[in-house]
């Protein structure tokens, strides 16, 4: 995997909309954060565009993202917010210039489309807070993004969960939002999980739909040769009037029960204020034991 150059003081980060709309006023906390790190900010033309839910038309969002990909003065691209819309433009993007001059692509949720597609191109990306989430993000989440961007070492130790399956493993970290991973199955953006550690999170889903998505990943072979699973926030889950009978954690354990792999639950990443940065495409060591869980980027 190719790791884009880490940032240094004076480098430029571009903000663009690949999905939902985002205006310049909303961008101010993110701009101030980047400037406090000694970075310059370039606002894409989609910041402030309003096309119903989206930050501009498909063509406007594709053009803006393409321009920042091809701009050698831009060292990282920070997607403004998630929601929905990135999949509508992914097939219009030409990554040939990006592959010659890779740069960090940052975000989470709907940005999983980009994480997965770019992973298949052989380049690492950053699953992290977005400009939209900066005002509510915990300081630790912001600091882990800074450390990841500037190339500082990253190791996380988190408390044990009662749902954890213990074990130790190494593998390349992949994944993101479960609903997006599910929606990409069968496309050229779907990821290969062989010998990899899969990270998943989700928001505002019905429990039966979590089961449906996990079953589809299983039927597509996602767990057959996987090294481990990290489960982040399963936030604001819903149930029907007749209960499904399991919570999100129990569903994941049930679907994966035949696989002898470590599984970590309640990892601080996803639709949470404590959404810590994860370098997708980087090899990690995952240790799930009786005391805690350790995730070390190698």
C-alpha positions in Angstrom: 0.0 0.0 0.0 1.2 3.5 -0.8 1.1 5.9 2.1 0.6 9.6 1.0 3.3 12.0 2.3 2.6 13.1 5.8 1.7 16.8 6.2 4.1 19.5 7.4 3.5 23.1 8.6 2.5 25.2 5.7 0.8 22.5 3.7 -2.7 23.0 2.3 -5.9 21.0 3.1 -8.9 21.3 0.7 -12.5 21.1 2.0 -15.1 19.8 -0.5 -18.6 18.4 -0.6 -18.9 14.9 -2.0 -22.3 14.3 -0.4 -24.5 16.6 1.7 -24.3 20.3 1.5 -22.1 22.4 3.8 -21.7 26.2 3.9 -18.7 28.4 4.6 -20.1 29.5 8.0 -20.3 25.9 9.1 -16.7 25.4 7.9 -15.2 28.0 10.3 -14.5 25.6 13.2 -12.7 23.2 10.9 -10.7 26.0 9.3 -9.7 27.3 12.7 -8.6 23.8 13.7 -6.4 23.3 10.6 -4.9 26.8 10.9 -4.1 26.1 14.6 -2.0 23.2 13.3 -0.1 25.5 11.0 -1.9 24.3 7.9 -3.5 26.4 5.1 -7.1 25.8 3.9 -8.6 25.9 0.4 -12.4 25.8 0.1 -13.8 23.9 -2.8 -16.4 25.5 -5.0 -19.0 23.0 -3.6 -18.8 24.6 -0.1 -21.9 26.7 -0.1 -23.7 25.0 -3.0 -27.3 23.9 -2.4 -28.9 21.2 -4.5 -31.6 20.0 -2.1 -29.7 17.6 0.2 -26.5 17.7 -1.8 -23.6 20.1 -1.9 -24.1 20.8 -5.6 -25.1 18.7 -8.6 -23.3 15.4 -9.2 -21.2 17.1 -11.9 -20.3 20.0 -9.6 -19.3 17.7 -6.8 -17.3 15.4 -9.1 -15.6 18.4 -10.8 -14.7 19.9 -7.4 -13.2 16.7 -6.0 -11.4 16.1 -9.3 -9.9 19.6 -9.2 -8.5 19.0 -5.7 -7.2 15.6 -6.6 -5.2 17.1 -9.5 -4.0 20.2 -7.7 -0.4 19.7 -6.7 -0.6 22.5 -4.2 -3.2 20.5 -2.2 -1.8 17.9 0.2 -5.0 16.5 1.7 -8.7 16.5 0.9 -11.2 16.7 3.8 -14.7 15.7 2.9 -17.1 18.2 4.6 -19.8 15.8 5.7 -21.4 12.5 5.0 -25.1 11.6 4.6 -25.4 10.4 1.0 -24.1 11.2 -2.4 -20.5 10.1 -2.9 -21.5 6.9 -4.7 -23.2 9.1 -7.3 -19.9 10.6 -8.4 -17.3 7.9 -7.7 -17.3 6.5 -11.3 -16.7 10.0 -12.8 -13.4 10.5 -10.9 -10.1 10.0 -12.7 -7.5 8.8 -10.1 -4.6 8.7 -12.5 -3.0 11.9 -11.3 -3.8 11.0 -7.7 -1.9 7.8 -8.1 1.2 9.7 -9.3 0.9 12.2 -6.5 -1.2 10.6 -3.7 -2.6 12.8 -0.9 -4.7 12.1 2.2 -8.4 11.6 1.7 -10.2 12.2 5.1 -13.7 11.6 6.5 -16.1 8.9 7.6 -19.7 7.6 7.1 -20.5 8.2 3.4 -16.8 8.8 2.7 -16.5 5.0 3.1 -17.2 4.9 -0.7 -13.9 6.7 -1.2 -12.0 4.7 1.4 -13.0 1.4 -0.2 -12.5 2.5 -3.8 -9.1 4.1 -3.1 -8.0 1.0 -1.1 -8.5 -1.0 -4.2 -6.1 1.4 -5.9 -3.5 0.6 -3.3 -3.4 3.9 -1.4 -4.1 4.4 2.4 -6.8 6.9 3.6 -7.9 8.4 6.9 -11.1 7.5 8.6 -11.6 10.5 10.8 -13.8 13.3 12.0 -15.1 15.7 9.3 -15.5 19.5 9.2 -19.2 19.0 10.0 -18.3 17.1 13.2 -15.5 19.3 14.5 -17.8 21.4 16.8 -19.0 18.3 18.7 -15.8 16.3 18.4 -13.8 15.5 21.6 -10.3 17.0 21.8 -8.8 13.5 21.7 -10.5 12.8 18.4 -9.1 16.0 16.9 -5.7 15.2 18.3 -5.6 11.7 16.7 -6.4 13.3 13.3 -3.5 15.7 13.8 -1.2 12.9 14.7 -2.2 10.7 11.8 -1.8 13.6 9.3 1.6 14.6 10.6 2.9 11.0 10.8 3.1 10.6 14.6 2.7 7.0 15.9 -0.8 5.8 16.7 -1.6 3.2 19.4 -5.0 2.9 21.1 -5.8 1.1 24.3 -9.4 0.9 25.2 -11.5 -0.7 27.9 -12.7 -4.3 27.6 -16.2 -5.0 26.4 -18.3 -7.9 27.6 -19.0 -8.8 24.0 -15.3 -9.1 22.9 -13.9 -12.3 21.5 -10.3 -12.5 22.7 -7.3 -13.1 20.5 -4.3 -11.5 18.8 -3.8 -10.9 15.1 -2.2 -8.7 12.5 -3.6 -7.5 9.2 -4.3 -4.5 7.0 -7.1 -2.4 8.4 -10.1 -1.8 6.1 -13.7 -0.9 6.3 -15.9 2.0 7.5 -19.7 2.4 7.6 -21.5 -1.0 7.4 -24.4 0.3 5.3 -21.9 1.7 2.7 -19.8 -1.5 2.6 -23.1 -3.4 2.1 -24.1 -1.1 -0.7 -20.8 -1.5 -2.5 -21.0 -5.3 -2.7 -20.7 -6.5 -6.3 -19.1 -3.2 -7.5 -15.5 -2.5 -8.3 -15.4 -0.5 -5.1 -16.1 -3.6 -2.9 -13.1 -4.6 -0.8 -11.3 -7.9 -0.4 -11.0 -8.8 3.3 -8.6 -11.7 3.0 -6.0 -11.5 5.8 -7.4 -8.1 6.7 -9.0 -6.6 9.9 -12.4 -5.2 9.1 -13.6 -2.1 11.0 -17.4 -1.4 10.9 -19.8 1.2 12.4 -23.2 2.4 11.8 -25.9 4.9 12.7 -29.7 5.1 12.9 -30.4 1.6 11.6 -33.0 -1.0 12.5 -31.6 -4.1 14.1 -33.0 -6.5 11.5 -31.2 -4.4 8.8 -27.9 -4.8 10.7 -28.6 -8.6 10.5 -29.4 -8.4 6.8 -26.2 -6.5 6.0 -24.0 -8.8 8.1 -25.6 -11.8 6.5 -24.9 -10.4 3.1 -21.3 -9.7 3.9 -21.0 -13.3 5.2 -22.6 -14.7 2.0 -20.1 -12.6 0.0 -17.2 -14.3 1.8 -16.2 -11.3 3.8 -15.5 -13.4 6.9 -14.1 -16.5 5.3 -10.4 -15.5 5.5 -10.6 -12.4 7.6 -8.0 -11.8 10.4 -10.2 -9.9 12.9 -13.1 -7.4 13.3 -13.3 -4.1 15.1 -16.7 -2.8 15.8 -17.0 1.0 16.4 -20.1 2.9 17.4 -23.5 1.2 16.7 -25.3 4.4 17.4 -29.0 5.1 17.8 -30.2 1.6 16.8 -33.9 1.0 16.4 -36.1 -2.0 16.9 -39.6 -2.9 15.6 -42.7 -3.3 17.7 -42.1 -7.0 17.7 -38.4 -7.1 19.0 -35.7 -8.6 16.8 -34.4 -10.4 19.9 -30.7 -9.3 19.7 -28.9 -6.0 19.9 -26.3 -5.0 17.3 -23.4 -6.5 19.2 -25.2 -9.8 19.6 -26.1 -9.9 15.9 -22.5 -9.4 14.9 -21.4 -12.2 17.2 -24.2 -14.5 16.0 -23.4 -14.0 12.3 -19.6 -14.5 12.9 -19.8 -17.3 15.5 -18.2 -19.9 13.3 -15.1 -17.9 12.7 -12.1 -18.2 15.1 -11.1 -14.5 15.0 -10.7 -11.8 17.6 -13.5 -9.3 17.7 -13.3 -5.9 19.5 -16.5 -4.0 20.4 -17.1 -0.4 21.5 -14.1 0.9 19.7 -14.2 4.8 19.8 -14.7 5.5 16.1 -17.8 6.2 14.1 -20.8 8.5 14.7 -19.5 9.5 18.1 -17.9 12.6 19.6 -14.8 10.4 20.4 -14.3 9.4 16.7 -10.6 8.6 16.7 -8.5 8.5 13.5 -7.9 5.2 11.7 -5.4 4.8 8.9 -7.2 2.5 6.5 -4.8 0.4 4.4 -2.1 0.3 7.1 -1.0 -2.9 8.8 -2.1 -3.1 12.5 -1.7 -5.3 15.5 -5.0 -6.1 17.2 -4.8 -7.6 20.7 -8.1 -8.3 22.5 -7.5 -9.6 26.0 -9.1 -9.8 29.4 -7.8 -6.4 30.5 -8.3 -4.2 27.4 -8.0 -4.0 23.6 -4.9 -2.6 22.0 -4.7 -1.4 18.4 -1.3 -0.5 17.2 -0.5 0.9 13.7 2.8 -0.8 12.5 
